[in-house]
Amino acid sequence: SIPQGLWRRSLIDEVMLEDETIVLMLEKLGLTRPEAKAYLAMLKRGTCKSSDITSELKIHQPQLYNLILSLQKKGLAVNPSEF
């Protein structure tokens, strides 16, 4: 049997590899790497605080704001106040 800590690490590595694959696919579709990472983080979290995403991506609030504006221009994000 696989030791529990090793199994968890393997699962984390697999998830990270999947995320990286998705980021690469999004880049091939025309997103910048930061846009792709922000888009994926928002998709995975759904409704959340911006601080959750900035913490995950290790970026500052103004950077996230600019990424969201860029994604809005590309039709990949919406302003919730528009609903």
Accessible surface in RSA format (square Angstrom, percent):
REM  Atomic radii and reference values for relative SASA: ProtOr
REM  Chains: A
REM  Algorithm: Lee & Richards
REM  Probe-radius: 1.40
REM  Slices: 20
REM RES _ NUM      All-atoms   Total-Side   Main-Chain    Non-polar    All polar
REM                ABS   REL    ABS   REL    ABS   REL    ABS   REL    ABS   REL
RES SER A   1   161.79 136.7  75.13 100.3  86.66 199.6  62.26 132.6  99.53 139.4
RES ILE A   2   111.05  63.2  91.54  68.2  19.51  47.0  92.81  66.8  18.24  49.5
RES PRO A   3    86.96  63.4  75.50  68.8  11.46  41.7  86.96  71.8   0.00   0.0
RES GLN A   4   114.44  64.0 101.84  74.4  12.60  30.0  36.94  78.6  77.51  58.8
RES GLY A   5    50.41  62.2   0.00   N/A  50.41  62.2  36.46 100.1  13.94  31.2
RES LEU A   6   112.37  62.6 105.93  75.8   6.44  16.2 108.45  76.2   3.92  10.5
RES TRP A   7   126.89  50.9 126.34  61.2   0.54   1.3  98.17  52.3  28.71  46.6
RES ARG A   8   132.15  55.5 131.26  66.9   0.89   2.1  39.26  53.7  92.88  56.3
RES ARG A   9   129.15  54.2 127.81  65.2   1.34   3.2  50.01  68.3  79.14  48.0
RES SER A  10    64.40  54.4  56.85  75.9   7.55  17.4  26.83  57.1  37.57  52.6
RES LEU A  11    80.47  44.8  77.82  55.7   2.64   6.6  80.03  56.2   0.44   1.2
RES ILE A  12    86.09  49.0  83.91  62.5   2.18   5.3  86.09  62.0   0.00   0.0
RES ASP A  13    65.82  46.1  60.30  60.0   5.52  13.0  28.24  66.5  37.58  37.5
RES GLU A  14    93.18  53.5  88.47  66.9   4.70  11.2  26.61  51.5  66.57  54.4
RES VAL A  15    68.21  44.9  68.21  61.8   0.00   0.0  68.21  59.3   0.00   0.0
RES MET A  16   115.77  60.0 110.67  73.2   5.10  12.1 102.13  86.8  13.64  18.1
RES LEU A  17   120.06  66.9 115.70  82.8   4.36  11.0 119.47  83.9   0.59   1.6
RES GLU A  18    90.07  51.7  87.04  65.8   3.04   7.2  34.61  66.9  55.46  45.3
RES ASP A  19    33.42  23.4  33.42  33.3   0.00   0.0  12.58  29.6  20.84  20.8
RES GLU A  20    61.65  35.4  59.79  45.2   1.86   4.4  36.28  70.2  25.37  20.7
RES THR A  21    64.10  45.6  63.65  64.5   0.45   1.1  48.13  64.6  15.97  24.1
RES ILE A  22    68.60  39.0  68.60  51.1   0.00   0.0  68.60  49.4   0.00   0.0
RES VAL A  23     4.52   3.0   4.52   4.1   0.00   0.0   4.52   3.9   0.00   0.0
RES LEU A  24    85.28  47.5  84.62  60.5   0.66   1.7  84.62  59.4   0.66   1.8
RES MET A  25   113.42  58.7 111.48  73.8   1.94   4.6  98.71  83.9  14.71  19.5
RES LEU A  26    22.06  12.3  22.06  15.8   0.00   0.0  22.06  15.5   0.00   0.0
RES GLU A  27    53.48  30.7  39.36  29.8  14.12  33.6  17.49  33.8  35.99  29.4
RES LYS A  28   182.47  89.0 144.41  88.6  38.06  90.6  94.61  85.2  87.87  93.6
RES LEU A  29   141.80  79.0 109.55  78.4  32.25  81.1 113.54  79.7  28.27  76.1
RES GLY A  30    51.83  63.9   0.00   N/A  51.83  63.9  34.35  94.3  17.48  39.1
RES LEU A  31    15.23   8.5   8.95   6.4   6.29  15.8   9.08   6.4   6.15  16.6
RES THR A  32    72.32  51.4  64.27  65.2   8.05  19.2  69.87  93.9   2.44   3.7
RES ARG A  33    83.39  35.0  79.55  40.6   3.84   9.2  47.35  64.7  36.04  21.8
RES PRO A  34    70.72  51.5  67.13  61.2   3.59  13.0  70.67  58.3   0.05   0.3
RES GLU A  35     8.10   4.7   8.10   6.1   0.00   0.0   1.22   2.4   6.88   5.6
RES ALA A  36     0.00   0.0   0.00   0.0   0.00   0.0   0.00   0.0   0.00   0.0
RES LYS A  37    86.23  42.1  83.05  51.0   3.17   7.6  33.46  30.1  52.76  56.2
RES ALA A  38     0.00   0.0   0.00   0.0   0.00   0.0   0.00   0.0   0.00   0.0
RES TYR A  39    38.61  18.0  38.61  22.0   0.00   0.0  10.53   7.9  28.08  34.6
RES LEU A  40    14.74   8.2  14.74  10.5   0.00   0.0  14.74  10.4   0.00   0.0
RES ALA A  41     1.63   1.5   0.49   0.8   1.14   2.6   1.16   1.6   0.46   1.2
RES MET A  42    39.20  20.3  34.85  23.1   4.35  10.3  18.58  15.8  20.61  27.3
RES LEU A  43   110.03  61.3  83.76  59.9  26.27  66.0  87.25  61.3  22.77  61.3
RES LYS A  44   111.22  54.3  71.75  44.0  39.47  94.0  63.60  57.2  47.62  50.7
RES ARG A  45   104.65  43.9  77.58  39.5  27.07  64.5  19.74  27.0  84.91  51.5
RES GLY A  46    46.96  57.9   0.00   N/A  46.96  57.9  37.15 102.0   9.81  22.0
RES THR A  47   147.03 104.6 111.99 113.5  35.04  83.5  83.06 111.6  63.97  96.7
RES CYS A  48    47.70  36.1   9.64  10.7  38.07  89.5  18.82  47.7  28.88  31.1
RES LYS A  49   150.83  73.6 144.27  88.5   6.55  15.6  93.63  84.3  57.20  60.9
RES SER A  50    45.17  38.2  34.36  45.9  10.81  24.9  20.56  43.8  24.61  34.5
RES SER A  51    58.40  49.4  57.26  76.4   1.14   2.6  43.96  93.6  14.45  20.2
RES ASP A  52    51.27  35.9  46.50  46.3   4.77  11.3   6.37  15.0  44.89  44.8
RES ILE A  53     6.64   3.8   6.64   4.9   0.00   0.0   6.64   4.8   0.00   0.0
RES THR A  54    16.88  12.0  15.04  15.2   1.85   4.4   4.69   6.3  12.20  18.4
RES SER A  55    82.32  69.6  60.78  81.1  21.53  49.6  41.36  88.1  40.95  57.4
RES GLU A  56    68.26  39.2  42.72  32.3  25.54  60.8  36.63  70.8  31.63  25.8
RES LEU A  57    36.45  20.3  16.40  11.7  20.05  50.4  20.32  14.3  16.13  43.4
RES LYS A  58   180.19  87.9 145.93  89.5  34.26  81.6 113.67 102.3  66.52  70.9
RES ILE A  59    40.65  23.1  27.99  20.9  12.66  30.5  31.52  22.7   9.12  24.8
RES HIS A  60   136.65  74.7 132.95  92.4   3.69   9.4  83.28  85.8  53.37  62.1
RES GLN A  61    92.50  51.7  87.58  64.0   4.92  11.7  52.98 112.8  39.52  30.0
RES PRO A  62    90.24  65.8  85.06  77.5   5.18  18.8  89.98  74.3   0.26   1.6
RES GLN A  63    87.39  48.9  83.88  61.3   3.52   8.4  33.52  71.3  53.88  40.9
RES LEU A  64     0.67   0.4   0.67   0.5   0.00   0.0   0.67   0.5   0.00   0.0
RES TYR A  65   130.73  61.0 129.18  73.5   1.55   4.0  92.82  69.7  37.92  46.7
RES ASN A  66    91.99  63.4  86.44  83.5   5.55  13.4  25.48  61.3  66.51  64.3
RES LEU A  67    24.43  13.6  24.09  17.2   0.35   0.9  24.43  17.2   0.00   0.0
RES ILE A  68    45.08  25.7  45.08  33.6   0.00   0.0  45.08  32.5   0.00   0.0
RES LEU A  69    64.48  35.9  64.13  45.9   0.35   0.9  64.13  45.0   0.35   0.9
RES SER A  70    29.93  25.3  26.51  35.4   3.42   7.9  19.46  41.4  10.47  14.7
RES LEU A  71     0.00   0.0   0.00   0.0   0.00   0.0   0.00   0.0   0.00   0.0
RES GLN A  72    52.13  29.2  37.08  27.1  15.05  35.8  17.09  36.4  35.04  26.6
RES LYS A  73   180.55  88.1 140.07  85.9  40.48  96.4  93.12  83.8  87.43  93.1
RES LYS A  74    96.10  46.9  63.64  39.0  32.46  77.3  64.71  58.2  31.39  33.4
RES GLY A  75    63.39  78.2   0.00   N/A  63.39  78.2  32.75  89.9  30.64  68.6
RES LEU A  76    64.43  35.9  46.33  33.1  18.10  45.5  51.19  35.9  13.25  35.6
RES ALA A  77    19.41  17.8   6.52  10.1  12.89  29.3  14.96  21.1   4.46  11.8
RES VAL A  78    92.57  60.9  76.83  69.6  15.74  37.9  79.14  68.8  13.42  36.4
RES ASN A  79    56.82  39.2  55.46  53.6   1.36   3.3   4.10   9.9  52.73  51.0
RES PRO A  80   107.89  78.6  96.08  87.6  11.80  42.9  97.58  80.6  10.30  64.0
RES SER A  81    94.59  79.9  57.51  76.7  37.09  85.4  56.29 119.9  38.30  53.7
RES GLU A  82   136.33  78.3  98.07  74.2  38.26  91.1  44.09  85.3  92.24  75.3
RES PHE A  83   186.51  93.3 122.39  75.8  64.11 166.8 152.12  92.2  34.39  98.4
END  Absolute sums over single chains surface
CHAIN  1 A     6371.5       5243.7       1127.8       4063.6       2307.9
END  Absolute sums over all chains
TOTAL          6371.5       5243.7       1127.8       4063.6       2307.9
